[in-house]
Structure formats: structure tokens, C-alpha cells
Amino acid sequence: MSTKRADVFGWLAVTPLLLVIIPFFLVPIAVIFAASVMESDGFGGMIQTFTLDNYISIFRSQLTFDLYFETAKYAVLAWIFSTIIGFWVSYFLVFHVRSPLLAIGLFLVCTVPFWTSNIIRMISWIPLLGKEGLVNQALQGVGAIDQPLTFLLFSPFAVVVAYVHQLTIFMIVPIFNSMAKIDKSLIEAARDSGASRFEVMRTIILPMSKTGIALGTIFVLSIVMGDFFVVKVMSGGGSASVVGALYEDVGVLQYPSAAASSIVLTVVVLLIVFLVLRTVDIRKEITR
């Protein structure tokens, strides 16, 4: 009787989650997959004939691999820089700020830029990085350059800067949370035993922060893989992305090919998440 009751309570516990996942995730995915194996009539309609041509054309197209390469490049660069910045900001807040209240206050300050719209934050880089922007004016003012630097805006550099600006907070939050749970006495004992700062970092802080880094990695990579706005605005149309091409298919009413592209992208993102979860057991972080 107790086993049956436990099963009933278990199903009741997961029912709210199922009520969200099924209608808002599984059903839309099923609809998109159904559309991806249909034919297009060329005028926004779909012919209910099963076909795999949409997927075949994706994998046979060199453009597809070029777009995934571009998107992966931005994802990796954004991940590298956001991880470095997020790790050291979290390290400073946890281990160098003595007052926990001050650390929390400084942590909240890191979130202030994200109280504004993403569009406003992207536009705010234009007067900074443009030819007549503050950065070029400052460099010319001190005599560091003679001509304005043109690569600062509407370039891959600007895309990476915007991504790092947008996504670093998604690294700071989980890494800060992981580091805050590290027992300070472990570090003191290691230093008393003669361990250097580098050894403490390598043997204690990094291993005990890897779950936070893994969570931040999932956030950063999945957001970049599913974004096209930053690439479109900050590259000035000079770069493309997987989602940008998908958006173009929707714009010309090619819904089956857009659906196939979205399914492929979903699978790629899920594979990335799976690989991260295979590397680090995030469940330990959640249950700690």
C-alpha cells in the first residue's frame, strides 16, 4: 500500500511539470516535425505528402555547413570570454569581498544592465564602437591611432563583444552560486599545508566550480545557437546565422524547409546539452 501511495504522490509531484512540457514543448515540436516532412506548394501552403527532401536538401547544402560554422564560431568565442570574465568576477565576489552583504550587493550590480531591453543594449554599442564613437575618439585623442578603427562596429568583433556583454551574466550567476558553496576552511587548510594560489585554484576551486561552469555553458551556447538578432544588428548584415536563414525561409513562406531547419537545430542544441551533462553531473549542484 505504501509503494502505491508513493507512486501516486510521485505522479502528482511531476504533474505540474507535465502540464507545462506537453502542451508548450512536446506538442509544438511534434507539429513542427510534421510540417518538416511535408512538401511546400510555393505559396505558403503545405502539401500533406510525406517527404524527406527538406532534410536531404539541408545536409547536401554547403550553405548549411557554412552557417553552422559561423554560428559555432560565435558560440565558442562568446563562451570562452564569458567564462573567463564570469569566473574571475565570481571568484572576486566570493573570495575577496569580506562582507557577504557587500558581495550580494555587487552581484546585483552585475545584473543592472539586464534590466533594460536587449535592443537598447545592442544599440548602445553604436556610439561607443562607431567610426566617430567614443573609443575611436579616445584612441585618436591620445595619439594611439591616426585613422578610426573600422573593425570595431558592424563586424565579427562587434558580434562577439555584444554576445559577451549579453551573456556574461549567465556565467556569473551559476559560477557564483557554485563558489559560494565552497567551504573556506578547505582553502585555508590547503594554504596552511603549503599549497600555492595556483594549486588551490587547480585542485579545489576549479573542480568545485565545474557544475556552475557547465550550467553557464548550457545557457551561453544554447542562446547563441538560437539567436539571430545580435548577428544581424552588430555585423551590419555582414554575417549570417542558422536562425537567420530559418527566418528568411519563413519570410518567403517556405514553412516545410524552415521546420526542417528548426528540427535539425533543436537536435544540435540537445546534443550540446547532452555532451555537457555527460561531462558534469549537474544534479549534484541542484541537490547540494
C-alpha distance (Angstrom), angle and dihedral (degrees) to the residues before:
residue distance angle dihedral
M1 . . .
S2 3.79 . .
T3 3.82 90.8 .
K4 3.81 92.1 53.0
R5 3.78 90.6 47.0
A6 3.80 90.6 51.0
D7 3.82 89.6 50.7
V8 3.80 90.8 50.6
F9 3.80 92.5 49.6
G10 3.82 89.3 46.2
W11 3.80 92.2 55.4
L12 3.80 90.7 44.9
A13 3.80 89.3 53.0
V14 3.81 93.8 53.9
T15 3.82 95.8 38.9
P16 3.86 94.9 90.0
L17 3.80 89.5 51.5
L18 3.81 91.6 48.7
L19 3.80 90.6 48.6
V20 3.80 87.8 58.7
I21 3.81 101.0 37.8
I22 3.80 98.6 46.4
P23 3.84 101.3 51.7
F24 3.81 97.8 29.8
F25 3.82 101.6 38.0
L26 3.79 116.0 12.5
V27 3.81 97.5 40.9
P28 3.85 94.6 48.2
I29 3.81 90.4 46.8
A30 3.81 89.9 51.0
V31 3.81 91.1 49.7
I32 3.81 92.0 48.8
F33 3.80 91.2 47.9
A34 3.81 90.4 50.5
A35 3.81 89.6 52.0
S36 3.80 91.1 48.2
V37 3.81 92.6 62.4
M38 3.80 94.6 50.0
E39 3.79 130.2 89.1
S40 3.79 124.2 -112.8
D41 3.79 121.2 -127.1
G42 3.82 89.4 -151.6
F43 3.80 94.3 -115.2
G44 3.80 102.2 77.1
G45 3.78 95.6 -79.8
M46 3.78 129.3 110.6
I47 3.78 128.0 -135.6
Q48 3.80 111.0 -140.2
T49 3.78 94.7 -129.2
F50 3.79 119.9 124.8
T51 3.80 112.4 -118.2
L52 3.79 138.6 154.2
D53 3.79 93.4 -158.6
N54 3.81 91.7 107.2
Y55 3.80 91.3 59.3
I56 3.79 93.5 40.6
S57 3.79 91.4 53.5
I58 3.81 90.4 50.3
F59 3.80 94.8 53.6
R60 3.80 93.7 41.5
S61 3.79 93.7 51.7
Q62 3.79 118.2 95.8
L63 3.79 87.3 -157.3
T64 3.80 89.6 65.6
F65 3.80 92.6 56.8
D66 3.81 91.3 44.3
L67 3.81 90.9 52.5
Y68 3.79 92.6 47.7
F69 3.79 89.6 48.4
E70 3.81 91.3 52.4
T71 3.78 92.5 46.3
A72 3.81 92.5 46.0
K73 3.80 90.1 49.3
Y74 3.78 92.2 55.3
A75 3.81 91.1 43.1
V76 3.80 93.2 52.8
L77 3.81 94.6 44.9
A78 3.80 92.1 46.7
W79 3.81 89.7 47.8
I80 3.82 93.7 50.0
F81 3.79 96.3 49.9
S82 3.80 96.5 38.1
T83 3.82 89.9 49.7
I84 3.81 92.8 50.6
I85 3.80 93.6 46.9
G86 3.79 94.3 40.3
F87 3.80 92.9 49.3
W88 3.78 96.0 50.3
V89 3.79 94.4 42.6
S90 3.80 89.7 51.3
Y91 3.81 91.2 45.2
F92 3.80 91.0 52.7
L93 3.79 93.7 47.6
V94 3.80 94.7 47.6
F95 3.80 103.6 37.7
H96 3.81 106.0 24.3
V97 3.78 103.5 37.4
R98 3.80 104.8 78.8
S99 3.78 98.5 -165.1
P100 3.83 113.6 71.2
L101 3.80 89.2 -155.4
L102 3.80 91.5 54.2
A103 3.81 90.4 46.8
I104 3.79 90.9 53.8
G105 3.80 89.7 46.7
L106 3.80 92.7 51.9
F107 3.80 89.3 45.3
L108 3.81 89.4 55.3
V109 3.82 89.5 48.9
C110 3.81 87.5 60.2
T111 3.80 88.4 60.7
V112 3.83 95.5 52.0
P113 3.85 95.8 92.1
F114 3.79 88.9 55.5
W115 3.78 92.6 61.2
T116 3.81 87.3 79.2
S117 3.78 129.7 71.0
N118 3.80 119.2 -80.3
I119 3.81 88.8 -127.2
I120 3.80 92.0 56.0
R121 3.80 91.5 48.5
M122 3.81 91.0 51.9
I123 3.81 93.3 47.8
S124 3.81 90.7 48.5
W125 3.81 89.8 68.9
I126 3.81 92.6 61.7
P127 3.84 96.9 73.8
L128 3.79 88.6 44.6
L129 3.81 101.7 47.5
G130 3.82 102.5 27.9
K131 3.79 124.5 109.3
E132 3.79 89.2 -98.3
G133 3.79 92.5 34.0
L134 3.76 129.0 124.7
V135 3.80 94.6 -99.1
N136 3.81 94.7 54.4
Q137 3.79 92.2 42.3
A138 3.80 91.0 51.4
L139 3.81 93.1 48.2
Q140 3.80 91.7 47.6
G141 3.78 90.5 45.6
V142 3.82 93.0 58.0
G143 3.80 91.6 42.3
A144 3.81 95.8 -113.0
I145 3.82 92.6 128.2
D146 3.80 136.3 19.9
Q147 3.80 98.1 -156.7
P148 3.81 129.5 36.3
L149 3.78 115.2 -93.2
T150 3.78 107.4 -112.5
F151 3.82 97.7 -168.8
L152 3.80 93.6 68.3
L153 3.80 95.3 80.4
F154 3.82 134.2 34.9
S155 3.79 91.4 15.9
P156 3.81 140.6 98.3
F157 3.81 87.3 -91.9
A158 3.80 90.7 59.7
V159 3.81 90.8 48.3
V160 3.81 91.9 54.1
V161 3.81 91.9 46.0
A162 3.80 90.9 51.4
Y163 3.80 92.5 47.7
V164 3.80 92.7 49.0
H165 3.80 90.2 48.1
Q166 3.78 90.9 49.2
L167 3.81 100.0 41.7
T168 3.80 107.4 34.4
I169 3.80 90.5 89.4
F170 3.81 88.5 60.4
M171 3.79 87.0 60.6
I172 3.79 97.0 42.0
V173 3.81 95.4 54.1
P174 3.85 99.7 55.3
I175 3.81 94.9 35.5
F176 3.81 91.3 48.9
N177 3.79 89.0 49.7
S178 3.83 91.8 50.8
M179 3.79 94.8 46.1
A180 3.80 92.8 47.0
K181 3.82 88.3 62.1
I182 3.81 93.8 55.9
D183 3.79 111.5 109.9
K184 3.81 107.0 -119.7
S185 3.80 90.0 -149.0
L186 3.82 89.3 68.7
I187 3.78 90.5 59.6
E188 3.80 92.2 45.0
A189 3.80 90.8 50.2
A190 3.80 91.3 49.4
R191 3.80 91.8 50.8
D192 3.80 91.3 46.5
S193 3.81 87.1 53.9
G194 3.79 90.2 56.7
A195 3.81 100.1 -99.1
S196 3.79 115.1 154.2
R197 3.80 123.6 -129.6
F198 3.79 89.4 -102.2
E199 3.80 92.1 52.1
V200 3.80 91.3 48.0
M201 3.78 89.3 50.6
R202 3.81 93.2 47.1
T203 3.79 99.7 42.7
I204 3.81 103.7 32.6
I205 3.79 117.1 14.1
L206 3.80 100.2 40.1
P207 3.84 96.4 45.4
M208 3.80 91.8 46.6
S209 3.80 92.2 46.8
K210 3.80 97.1 49.3
T211 3.81 94.0 95.7
G212 3.80 90.0 56.9
I213 3.80 90.6 46.9
A214 3.81 89.4 50.1
L215 3.80 92.6 51.3
G216 3.80 90.7 48.1
T217 3.80 89.7 48.2
I218 3.80 91.1 55.6
F219 3.79 91.3 49.7
V220 3.81 95.6 46.6
L221 3.80 98.6 43.4
S222 3.80 95.5 43.6
I223 3.81 92.6 48.1
V224 3.81 93.7 49.0
M225 3.80 92.4 45.4
G226 3.80 90.4 52.5
D227 3.81 97.9 43.4
F228 3.77 132.4 92.8
F229 3.80 103.3 154.9
V230 3.81 96.4 78.9
V231 3.80 92.7 46.7
K232 3.80 92.1 48.0
V233 3.81 95.7 48.2
M234 3.80 102.7 36.0
S235 3.80 97.4 40.7
G236 3.80 92.8 48.8
G237 3.78 89.3 -130.9
G238 3.80 92.0 -54.1
S239 3.80 94.3 114.9
A240 3.77 133.6 43.5
S241 3.78 135.5 -155.3
V242 3.78 138.9 -157.8
V243 3.80 92.8 -106.3
G244 3.80 90.3 45.9
A245 3.81 90.2 58.1
L246 3.80 89.6 46.2
Y247 3.80 89.1 52.2
E248 3.79 90.1 51.6
D249 3.81 90.4 53.1
V250 3.79 89.6 53.4
G251 3.80 89.6 48.2
V252 3.80 91.8 57.4
L253 3.83 91.7 43.8
Q254 3.80 95.2 -110.1
Y255 3.78 93.2 141.9
P256 3.84 99.6 160.7
S257 3.81 93.3 54.0
A258 3.82 90.6 44.0
A259 3.80 89.7 50.6
A260 3.81 91.3 50.2
S261 3.80 90.7 49.5
S262 3.81 90.9 50.5
I263 3.81 91.9 50.3
V264 3.81 91.4 50.3
L265 3.81 90.9 48.0
T266 3.81 90.9 48.9
V267 3.79 90.6 52.2
V268 3.82 91.2 49.0
V269 3.81 92.2 50.9
L270 3.81 91.3 46.6
L271 3.81 89.5 51.6
I272 3.80 89.9 52.3
V273 3.79 90.8 50.3
F274 3.81 90.4 46.7
L275 3.81 92.0 52.4
V276 3.81 91.4 49.6
L277 3.80 91.4 48.6
R278 3.80 90.0 49.2
T279 3.79 89.4 54.3
V280 3.80 97.7 47.4
D281 3.80 129.6 26.1
I282 3.80 99.5 -131.4
R283 3.80 91.3 -179.8
K284 3.79 88.2 76.4
E285 3.81 89.5 58.5
I286 3.78 91.9 50.5
T287 3.81 94.2 48.4
R288 3.81 97.2 42.1
